[in-house]
Amino acid sequence: MKTSDILVDLFLALGVAVQLISCVGVVAFPDVFDRLHYAGTATTVSPLLIGAAVLTRYTTSTGGISTIVVMALLVVLGPALAIATARAARRIDFGQVEATDAERSG
């Protein structure tokens, strides 16, 4: 077995493990804001690890370049989606996005 094959297996195993932990976290926590932390991890860390496995295998071929583009989009758009979801959840729960007076004082 070559070193690159071991790295591919390692990246894939870590990516799947992170995805499973994230799924358990989304199911286990009752609060939408706690769930967002695990959903954010599932949409950034795990795809980056799986993308690293693809890049290790295919380097700068067409598959590798496509993987780089997808990984860049996930890193840029994932947090924006999490923020939009959190703002929508806060508006539904509290009727406003801004902090209340009670939250500001303590």
Number of C-alpha atoms within 10 A of each C-alpha: 5 6 8 12 13 12 15 20 14 15 21 20 16 16 21 17 13 19 21 14 14 23 16 13 18 19 11 11 13 10 9 14 16 13 18 19 14 20 18 17 18 23 19 20 19 23 22 21 21 22 22 22 25 20 19 16 16 14 15 13 11 10 13 19 15 15 23 19 10 15 20 14 12 18 15 12 13 17 15 12 14 17 13 11 15 16 16 15 16 17 13 11 11 12 10 13 14 12 10 10 8 7 8 8 6 5
